Every structure is written in C-alpha cells, then in structure tokens.
Amino acid sequence: MLITAIKAICNWKYNNYNVYAHNFSSFDGIFLLKILNKIGNINPTIKDGKLISVNLFYNGTKEDNKIYTINFFDSILLLQASLRKLGKSFNVSTQKGSFDPTIVNETNFKQAEMKKEVIKYCIDDCISLHQVLIKFNYLISNNFNINIKKVQLYLH
C-alpha cells in the first residue's frame, strides 16, 4: 500500500515537493527507507542518530528521460509536540483521531470496517498535519518573513 501511494506521487508534477511526516526521524522514516529505496535512489541525512531528511531521486517517463526529486522531512523537528497537541494549539478543522494500531492484524485488516477505519485515521492525520504546517508557515512568514519550505532544506 505504501509503495503504491509513494509511486503515485513519483511524477514530474511533484518534482522538488516536500513531504512531511510527523515523527519521521524516529519511527516512520525507518520503515519508509526500504520502500523509498525500492522506488529510486535515496540520499538520507542523519544527524545525532536521527533521520533528518531523505531525498528520493526517481526516473521520469521514458519520453522525458529525467530524474526527479521528492524531499521527505520530519515535521516534529519543526514543531516539537504531538500531532494531537499541535492540532489543538493551531485550532485546525481536522483533528488527529484516536486509534489503537496494535489491534490491527492481517486477518482483521482485510475486513471492510477495519480497513475503512485505518484509512480514515491516516487521512485525518495527513489533513491535520497539512493544516498545522500551513498555519505555522503563515505565522512564521508574516512575523519573520521566512518561508519554512525554503529554510527547511538548510536546517540540517
């Protein structure tokens, strides 16, 4: 499922996009490294034992014969709080849901209701993080005239 999702964004349209995952440096990134490495070439940046970012270089179509890049970052390195707390602090419309991932196994994940619940939880997480990052970028941009998308590349 992750390979399919990442391959879906591996096209010219998303060249040089930044993808943020909350807790990427300590947890999610470790799982994603193997998947990203299957899709293209990766260039991870590690500092003090933490995965700071990963640049994914992937091939375009046979027609354009170009190499494209997507940059993966950890939003918790920018905003050091749980996604639930950030959602409340930034008063975003979609809040992080409650879900116990330890109850998911191969058998019950195939059931429609469990699968639907897992997908909704993941979508709500993504929307919540996106809304937090937009509000955070707006605050930093308006108060300090800094664009976090551009500065993020130079922080490590």
Backbone as a chain_set.jsonl record, in Angstrom:
{"seq": "MLITAIKAICNWKYNNYNVYAHNFSSFDGIFLLKILNKIGNINPTIKDGKLISVNLFYNGTKEDNKIYTINFFDSILLLQASLRKLGKSFNVSTQKGSFDPTIVNETNFKQAEMKKEVIKYCIDDCISLHQVLIKFNYLISNNFNINIKKVQLYLH", "coords": {"N": [[0.82, -1.183, 0.0], [1.942, 1.262, 0.805], [4.012, 1.505, -1.054], [2.539, 1.774, -3.428], [1.221, 4.199, -2.873], [3.378, 6.032, -2.664], [4.557, 5.742, -5.169], [2.562, 6.878, -6.659], [2.927, 9.598, -6.363], [5.294, 9.98, -7.575], [6.056, 11.554, -10.032], [6.554, 13.984, -12.665], [5.037, 16.18, -11.913], [5.231, 16.498, -9.154], [7.843, 17.115, -8.686], [10.573, 18.134, -6.749], [8.958, 18.586, -4.53], [8.112, 18.855, -1.058], [7.643, 16.486, 1.432], [6.095, 15.912, 4.454], [6.329, 14.067, 7.436], [5.082, 13.297, 10.557], [7.084, 12.599, 13.225], [8.919, 11.301, 11.7], [11.733, 11.094, 11.836], [12.271, 9.408, 13.951], [10.667, 7.174, 13.83], [8.647, 6.586, 11.632], [10.224, 7.067, 9.335], [12.178, 5.073, 9.268], [10.811, 2.799, 8.4], [9.98, 3.72, 5.935], [12.354, 4.103, 4.505], [13.246, 1.652, 3.329], [11.222, 1.215, 1.476], [11.329, 3.549, -0.103], [13.841, 3.198, -1.183], [13.392, 1.1, -2.905], [11.969, 2.311, -4.87], [13.49, 4.342, -6.0], [16.641, 6.12, -6.028], [18.088, 6.975, -2.907], [18.962, 9.618, -0.66], [19.78, 9.917, 2.372], [19.825, 12.13, 5.211], [21.444, 12.116, 8.188], [21.642, 12.985, 11.555], [23.056, 13.14, 14.704], [22.122, 10.56, 15.206], [19.519, 10.644, 14.3], [17.138, 10.499, 11.706], [17.062, 12.98, 9.586], [16.274, 13.995, 7.069], [15.214, 12.779, 3.843], [16.125, 12.501, 0.562], [14.55, 11.59, -2.313], [15.34, 10.284, -5.368], [14.046, 9.796, -8.483], [13.185, 8.151, -11.576], [11.871, 9.774, -14.454], [9.404, 9.594, -17.039], [9.786, 7.36, -19.891], [9.829, 8.917, -22.105], [10.586, 11.541, -21.287], [12.962, 11.152, -19.935], [14.185, 12.091, -17.525], [15.485, 12.842, -14.233], [13.828, 13.033, -11.197], [12.978, 14.624, -8.03], [11.87, 14.105, -4.69], [11.496, 15.431, -1.501], [11.735, 14.314, 1.776], [10.734, 15.089, 5.044], [10.87, 15.554, 8.639], [8.276, 16.675, 10.471], [8.102, 16.985, 13.186], [10.521, 17.889, 13.996], [10.404, 20.526, 13.409], [8.15, 21.401, 14.782], [7.813, 20.675, 17.891], [5.907, 18.818, 19.292], [3.174, 16.615, 20.039], [1.079, 15.473, 17.364], [-1.59, 15.619, 17.949], [-1.651, 17.563, 20.043], [-0.631, 19.745, 18.607], [-2.618, 20.112, 16.675], [-4.728, 20.988, 18.262], [-3.559, 23.304, 19.395], [-3.123, 24.91, 17.122], [-5.64, 25.093, 16.268], [-6.943, 23.598, 14.168], [-9.182, 22.417, 11.586], [-9.473, 19.676, 11.098], [-8.861, 17.202, 13.285], [-6.416, 15.068, 14.872], [-7.223, 11.711, 14.989], [-8.403, 9.071, 17.208], [-6.955, 5.979, 17.619], [-6.055, 2.631, 17.989], [-3.309, 1.162, 16.923], [-2.304, -1.34, 17.5], [-4.296, -3.197, 17.47], [-4.693, -4.01, 14.922], [-4.344, -6.564, 12.578], [-3.276, -9.007, 10.109], [-5.541, -10.513, 9.453], [-7.894, -9.109, 10.428], [-7.521, -6.686, 9.136], [-8.25, -7.063, 6.552], [-10.938, -7.0, 6.665], [-13.722, -5.012, 5.824], [-14.661, -2.874, 7.487], [-12.58, -2.449, 9.389], [-10.466, -1.825, 7.692], [-11.467, 0.51, 6.515], [-11.559, 2.149, 8.785], [-8.821, 2.372, 9.481], [-7.816, 3.647, 7.198], [-9.276, 6.072, 7.281], [-8.262, 7.132, 9.671], [-5.551, 7.538, 8.951], [-5.841, 9.372, 6.83], [-7.034, 11.54, 8.186], [-4.919, 12.184, 9.914], [-3.005, 13.068, 8.023], [-4.324, 15.279, 6.857], [-4.683, 16.902, 9.118], [-1.975, 17.409, 9.868], [-1.132, 18.741, 7.557], [-2.769, 21.052, 7.667], [-1.83, 22.182, 10.063], [0.861, 22.714, 9.372], [0.499, 24.565, 7.305], [-0.688, 26.712, 8.709], [1.367, 27.23, 10.538], [3.486, 27.93, 8.809], [2.362, 30.252, 7.73], [2.24, 31.91, 10.014], [5.007, 32.156, 10.672], [5.973, 33.221, 8.293], [4.546, 35.677, 8.113], [5.326, 36.983, 10.484], [8.12, 36.901, 10.544], [9.046, 36.961, 7.99], [9.931, 34.629, 6.706], [10.079, 31.66, 4.858], [9.131, 28.525, 5.622], [9.354, 26.26, 4.015], [11.459, 26.735, 2.298], [13.596, 27.281, 4.036], [13.822, 24.943, 5.524], [15.352, 23.126, 4.078], [17.933, 23.925, 4.588], [18.399, 23.668, 7.263], [19.586, 21.404, 8.253]], "CA": [[0.0, 0.0, 0.0], [2.831, 2.422, 0.841], [4.71, 1.593, -2.338], [1.567, 2.321, -4.377], [0.989, 5.609, -2.532], [4.559, 6.832, -2.997], [4.702, 5.728, -6.629], [1.539, 7.777, -7.215], [3.443, 10.976, -6.375], [6.577, 10.0, -8.281], [5.965, 12.011, -11.413], [7.098, 15.329, -12.873], [4.183, 17.174, -11.253], [5.643, 16.672, -7.761], [9.283, 17.309, -8.628], [11.038, 19.057, -5.704], [7.991, 18.777, -3.452], [8.497, 18.412, 0.278], [6.65, 15.659, 2.118], [6.361, 15.901, 5.892], [5.735, 13.017, 8.253], [5.321, 13.623, 11.953], [7.886, 11.549, 13.86], [9.665, 10.649, 10.612], [13.135, 10.833, 12.191], [12.415, 8.388, 14.989], [9.834, 5.993, 13.674], [8.119, 6.349, 10.285], [11.281, 7.105, 8.332], [12.888, 3.788, 9.226], [10.015, 1.923, 7.542], [9.92, 4.289, 4.59], [13.64, 3.997, 3.806], [13.268, 0.449, 2.498], [10.273, 1.411, 0.379], [11.87, 4.575, -0.983], [14.994, 2.622, -1.868], [12.87, 0.244, -3.977], [11.371, 3.163, -5.896], [14.538, 5.125, -6.652], [17.842, 6.287, -5.213], [17.827, 7.826, -1.76], [20.068, 10.304, -0.018], [19.327, 10.301, 3.715], [20.659, 12.966, 6.062], [21.326, 11.648, 9.562], [22.383, 13.819, 12.493], [22.867, 12.69, 16.091], [21.358, 9.313, 15.212], [18.147, 10.864, 13.837], [16.931, 10.656, 10.278], [16.601, 14.36, 9.433], [15.554, 14.098, 5.798], [15.569, 11.824, 2.793], [15.84, 12.939, -0.802], [14.268, 10.469, -3.208], [15.572, 10.585, -6.781], [13.357, 8.764, -9.259], [13.178, 8.368, -13.021], [10.649, 10.223, -15.108], [8.913, 8.672, -18.059], [10.753, 7.012, -20.931], [9.848, 10.016, -23.06], [11.32, 12.735, -20.832], [14.295, 10.696, -19.533], [14.705, 12.986, -16.495], [15.483, 12.394, -12.838], [13.069, 13.947, -10.355], [13.281, 14.528, -6.603], [10.912, 14.447, -3.634], [12.222, 15.555, -0.235], [10.954, 13.894, 2.935], [11.194, 15.734, 6.283], [10.147, 15.278, 9.878], [7.645, 17.9, 10.975], [8.295, 17.104, 14.635], [11.744, 18.646, 14.2], [9.979, 21.922, 13.327], [7.117, 21.63, 15.796], [8.109, 19.57, 18.805], [4.775, 18.401, 20.117], [2.407, 15.573, 19.364], [0.17, 15.993, 16.352], [-2.847, 15.929, 18.653], [-1.483, 18.858, 20.71], [-0.469, 20.769, 17.578], [-3.934, 20.355, 16.089], [-5.493, 21.816, 19.203], [-2.892, 24.605, 19.518], [-3.323, 25.681, 15.894], [-7.085, 25.127, 16.044], [-7.231, 23.147, 12.806], [-10.528, 21.845, 11.463], [-9.391, 18.219, 11.171], [-8.009, 16.822, 14.406], [-5.904, 13.695, 14.889], [-8.194, 10.795, 15.572], [-7.937, 8.082, 18.182], [-6.936, 4.647, 17.027], [-5.025, 1.77, 18.572], [-2.794, 0.349, 15.816], [-1.942, -2.699, 17.937], [-5.415, -4.126, 17.248], [-4.724, -4.388, 13.505], [-3.538, -7.698, 12.137], [-3.564, -9.346, 8.711], [-6.9, -11.04, 9.306], [-8.954, -8.112, 10.547], [-7.316, -5.566, 8.218], [-8.957, -7.382, 5.313], [-12.359, -6.704, 6.87], [-14.025, -3.684, 5.283], [-14.786, -1.845, 8.533], [-11.258, -2.168, 9.95], [-9.7, -1.152, 6.649], [-12.022, 1.85, 6.401], [-11.153, 2.886, 9.979], [-7.386, 2.651, 9.361], [-7.651, 4.646, 6.137], [-9.783, 7.354, 7.798], [-7.286, 7.596, 10.664], [-4.379, 8.027, 8.216], [-6.23, 10.578, 6.099], [-7.204, 12.623, 9.173], [-3.56, 12.568, 10.327], [-2.382, 13.837, 6.936], [-5.016, 16.568, 6.734], [-4.363, 17.676, 10.31], [-0.59, 17.866, 9.749], [-1.104, 19.732, 6.481], [-3.362, 22.289, 8.174], [-0.898, 22.742, 11.05], [2.019, 23.263, 8.655], [0.08, 25.779, 6.597], [-0.844, 27.786, 9.698], [2.695, 27.526, 11.074], [4.205, 28.666, 7.775], [1.74, 31.571, 7.65], [2.697, 32.682, 11.18], [6.443, 32.446, 10.535], [6.133, 34.106, 7.139], [4.035, 37.015, 8.431], [6.041, 37.611, 11.596], [9.576, 36.942, 10.359], [9.326, 36.97, 6.563], [10.683, 33.4, 6.42], [9.275, 30.577, 4.313], [9.678, 27.286, 6.212], [9.642, 25.294, 2.955], [12.793, 27.026, 1.76], [14.586, 27.224, 5.12], [13.921, 23.555, 5.983], [16.425, 22.455, 3.349], [19.223, 24.379, 5.084], [18.489, 23.497, 8.706], [20.426, 20.257, 8.61]], "C": [[0.874, 1.261, 0.0], [3.579, 2.606, -0.479], [3.786, 2.215, -3.383], [1.344, 3.807, -4.125], [2.173, 6.482, -2.942], [4.779, 6.866, -4.505], [3.716, 6.687, -7.29], [2.02, 9.226, -7.261], [4.784, 11.09, -7.101], [6.371, 10.308, -9.754], [6.42, 13.463, -11.472], [6.326, 16.398, -12.108], [4.648, 17.482, -9.829], [7.155, 16.819, -7.6], [9.626, 18.422, -7.631], [10.002, 19.386, -4.646], [8.601, 18.291, -2.137], [7.336, 17.657, 0.892], [7.046, 15.609, 3.586], [5.64, 14.727, 6.541], [6.083, 13.346, 9.699], [5.956, 12.4, 12.628], [8.65, 10.717, 12.828], [11.064, 10.236, 11.062], [13.302, 9.7, 13.194], [11.659, 7.103, 14.705], [9.474, 5.73, 12.216], [9.2, 6.25, 9.219], [12.018, 5.792, 8.179], [12.15, 2.823, 8.305], [10.006, 2.418, 6.097], [11.22, 4.142, 3.815], [13.684, 2.801, 2.858], [12.381, 0.617, 1.267], [10.812, 2.427, -0.618], [13.035, 4.049, -1.805], [14.571, 1.695, -3.008], [12.371, 1.073, -5.159], [12.428, 3.93, -6.686], [15.782, 5.151, -5.79], [17.538, 7.255, -4.078], [19.116, 8.439, -1.23], [19.582, 10.763, 1.36], [20.339, 11.221, 4.403], [20.396, 12.546, 7.5], [22.199, 12.522, 10.442], [22.037, 13.37, 13.908], [21.956, 11.461, 16.172], [19.92, 9.455, 14.748], [18.132, 11.075, 12.33], [16.293, 12.029, 10.059], [15.771, 14.531, 8.163], [16.006, 12.982, 4.872], [15.174, 12.454, 1.468], [15.671, 11.68, -1.64], [14.447, 10.949, -4.639], [14.957, 9.442, -7.589], [13.305, 9.16, -10.727], [11.822, 8.861, -13.49], [10.197, 9.177, -16.101], [10.02, 8.362, -19.066], [10.91, 8.164, -21.925], [10.699, 11.186, -22.572], [12.728, 12.404, -20.325], [14.962, 11.616, -18.505], [14.685, 12.304, -15.133], [14.769, 13.466, -12.026], [13.368, 13.682, -8.886], [12.05, 14.855, -5.762], [11.694, 14.413, -2.332], [11.293, 15.209, 0.924], [11.581, 14.492, 4.198], [10.344, 15.29, 7.462], [9.581, 16.581, 10.421], [7.831, 18.067, 12.479], [9.607, 17.829, 14.959], [11.485, 20.148, 14.078], [9.058, 22.291, 14.48], [7.152, 20.47, 16.787], [6.998, 19.328, 19.817], [4.048, 17.311, 19.347], [1.464, 16.221, 18.358], [-1.173, 16.363, 16.988], [-2.765, 17.305, 19.323], [-1.354, 19.986, 19.696], [-1.81, 21.126, 16.944], [-4.785, 21.238, 16.974], [-4.887, 23.214, 19.306], [-3.143, 25.497, 18.305], [-4.789, 25.736, 15.476], [-7.449, 24.749, 14.605], [-8.577, 22.427, 12.757], [-10.539, 20.319, 11.525], [-8.382, 17.85, 12.253], [-7.549, 15.377, 14.254], [-6.922, 12.811, 15.595], [-7.575, 9.892, 16.628], [-8.043, 6.703, 17.545], [-5.803, 3.875, 17.66], [-4.491, 0.852, 17.475], [-2.43, -1.079, 16.218], [-3.073, -3.695, 17.72], [-5.487, -4.614, 15.803], [-3.815, -5.58, 13.272], [-3.963, -8.054, 10.716], [-5.003, -9.78, 8.502], [-7.936, -9.927, 9.364], [-8.745, -6.896, 9.644], [-8.049, -5.795, 6.9], [-10.461, -7.131, 5.435], [-12.613, -5.246, 6.495], [-14.046, -2.603, 6.36], [-13.425, -1.463, 9.113], [-10.422, -1.387, 8.942], [-10.161, 0.298, 6.504], [-11.586, 2.724, 7.587], [-9.671, 3.279, 9.924], [-7.145, 3.743, 8.324], [-8.133, 6.016, 6.609], [-8.802, 7.96, 8.797], [-6.06, 8.21, 9.965], [-4.687, 9.316, 7.454], [-6.379, 11.757, 7.049], [-5.85, 13.109, 9.685], [-2.909, 13.466, 9.283], [-3.014, 15.217, 6.81], [-4.674, 17.462, 7.92], [-2.949, 18.245, 10.23], [-0.469, 18.941, 8.672], [-1.651, 21.08, 6.968], [-2.459, 22.967, 9.199], [0.276, 23.403, 10.341], [1.671, 24.537, 7.882], [-0.048, 26.947, 7.573], [0.506, 28.199, 10.282], [3.495, 28.353, 10.066], [3.66, 30.092, 7.651], [2.226, 32.459, 8.802], [4.162, 33.093, 11.048], [6.681, 33.42, 9.383], [5.694, 35.53, 7.456], [4.842, 37.727, 9.509], [7.534, 37.786, 11.345], [10.009, 36.979, 8.894], [10.222, 35.794, 6.142], [9.706, 32.349, 5.914], [9.87, 29.262, 4.812], [10.025, 26.258, 5.144], [11.036, 25.5, 2.384], [13.865, 26.866, 2.827], [14.826, 25.795, 5.565], [15.104, 22.847, 5.327], [17.801, 22.785, 3.922], [19.416, 24.148, 6.576], [19.399, 22.345, 9.11], [21.728, 20.405, 7.873]], "O": [[0.585, 2.217, -0.719], [3.752, 3.728, -0.956], [4.208, 3.09, -4.139], [1.285, 4.591, -5.072], [1.982, 7.558, -3.509], [5.146, 7.903, -5.056], [3.997, 7.243, -8.352], [1.571, 10.0, -8.106], [5.338, 12.183, -7.22], [6.498, 9.433, -10.61], [6.644, 14.092, -10.438], [6.899, 17.409, -11.701], [4.478, 18.604, -9.35], [7.682, 16.664, -6.498], [9.044, 19.506, -7.668], [10.152, 20.375, -3.929], [9.484, 17.434, -2.119], [6.196, 18.12, 0.877], [8.19, 15.303, 3.92], [4.485, 14.438, 6.227], [7.235, 13.637, 10.021], [5.401, 11.301, 12.588], [8.98, 9.558, 13.077], [11.534, 9.153, 10.712], [14.372, 9.097, 13.272], [11.972, 6.057, 15.274], [9.945, 4.757, 11.627], [9.097, 5.436, 8.301], [12.436, 5.435, 7.077], [12.775, 2.109, 7.52], [10.022, 1.623, 5.157], [11.196, 4.064, 2.587], [14.112, 2.932, 1.711], [12.745, 0.213, 0.162], [10.765, 2.205, -1.828], [13.198, 4.405, -2.972], [15.316, 1.524, -3.974], [12.352, 0.605, -6.297], [12.283, 4.142, -7.89], [15.959, 4.299, -4.919], [16.819, 8.236, -4.265], [20.199, 7.862, -1.337], [19.04, 11.859, 1.499], [21.547, 11.1, 4.2], [19.262, 12.61, 7.975], [23.36, 12.774, 10.119], [20.865, 13.238, 14.26], [21.135, 11.338, 17.081], [19.165, 8.484, 14.794], [18.999, 11.742, 11.766], [15.105, 12.209, 10.325], [14.699, 15.138, 8.186], [17.032, 12.336, 5.088], [14.036, 12.883, 1.28], [16.547, 10.816, -1.667], [13.793, 11.897, -5.074], [15.304, 8.276, -7.403], [13.371, 10.339, -11.075], [10.776, 8.434, -13.002], [10.573, 8.009, -16.005], [11.059, 9.023, -19.086], [11.977, 8.36, -22.506], [11.454, 11.765, -23.352], [13.592, 13.28, -20.289], [16.159, 11.891, -18.599], [13.969, 11.327, -14.914], [15.065, 14.654, -12.149], [13.937, 12.648, -8.535], [11.287, 15.766, -6.084], [12.462, 13.483, -2.084], [10.194, 15.754, 1.033], [12.793, 14.414, 4.399], [9.258, 14.734, 7.303], [10.332, 17.484, 10.79], [7.728, 19.181, 12.992], [9.782, 18.327, 16.071], [12.263, 20.954, 14.588], [9.181, 23.363, 15.074], [6.579, 19.41, 16.535], [7.132, 19.595, 21.011], [4.281, 17.113, 18.155], [1.101, 17.389, 18.5], [-1.807, 17.336, 16.578], [-3.681, 18.118, 19.196], [-1.907, 21.068, 19.899], [-2.1, 22.298, 16.705], [-5.482, 22.131, 16.492], [-5.618, 24.204, 19.307], [-3.353, 26.702, 18.449], [-5.136, 26.344, 14.463], [-8.163, 25.479, 13.917], [-9.047, 21.896, 13.763], [-11.527, 19.732, 11.965], [-7.195, 18.155, 12.139], [-8.203, 14.568, 13.596], [-7.413, 13.145, 16.674], [-6.375, 9.953, 16.897], [-9.083, 6.321, 17.008], [-4.709, 4.408, 17.847], [-5.143, -0.133, 17.127], [-2.265, -1.938, 15.352], [-2.85, -4.904, 17.776], [-6.254, -5.526, 15.492], [-2.666, -5.601, 13.712], [-4.905, -7.467, 10.182], [-5.615, -9.449, 7.486], [-8.766, -9.803, 8.463], [-9.691, -6.145, 9.404], [-8.424, -4.843, 6.216], [-11.169, -7.06, 4.43], [-11.817, -4.362, 6.811], [-13.496, -1.521, 6.153], [-13.146, -0.28, 9.309], [-9.756, -0.413, 9.292], [-9.338, 1.205, 6.383], [-11.28, 3.903, 7.409], [-9.315, 4.401, 10.283], [-6.356, 4.659, 8.554], [-7.465, 7.02, 6.361], [-8.545, 9.164, 8.769], [-5.595, 9.281, 10.354], [-3.876, 10.242, 7.442], [-5.903, 12.854, 6.756], [-5.653, 14.309, 9.871], [-2.331, 14.501, 9.617], [-2.306, 16.215, 6.671], [-4.406, 18.651, 7.745], [-2.743, 19.43, 10.493], [0.226, 19.939, 8.863], [-1.056, 22.125, 6.705], [-2.336, 24.192, 9.204], [0.647, 24.529, 10.672], [2.469, 25.472, 7.821], [0.43, 28.046, 7.294], [0.756, 29.386, 10.495], [4.109, 29.357, 10.428], [4.433, 31.036, 7.485], [2.582, 33.618, 8.591], [4.51, 34.249, 11.288], [7.498, 34.334, 9.493], [6.389, 36.486, 7.11], [5.022, 38.944, 9.449], [8.148, 38.714, 11.873], [11.203, 37.024, 8.597], [11.139, 35.948, 5.336], [8.628, 32.172, 6.481], [10.999, 28.923, 4.458], [10.927, 25.448, 5.359], [11.713, 24.536, 2.027], [14.947, 26.358, 2.534], [15.946, 25.462, 5.952], [15.781, 22.048, 5.973], [18.739, 22.004, 3.758], [20.498, 24.409, 7.101], [19.926, 22.338, 10.222], [22.613, 19.559, 8.006]]}, "num_chains": 1, "name": "protein.A"}
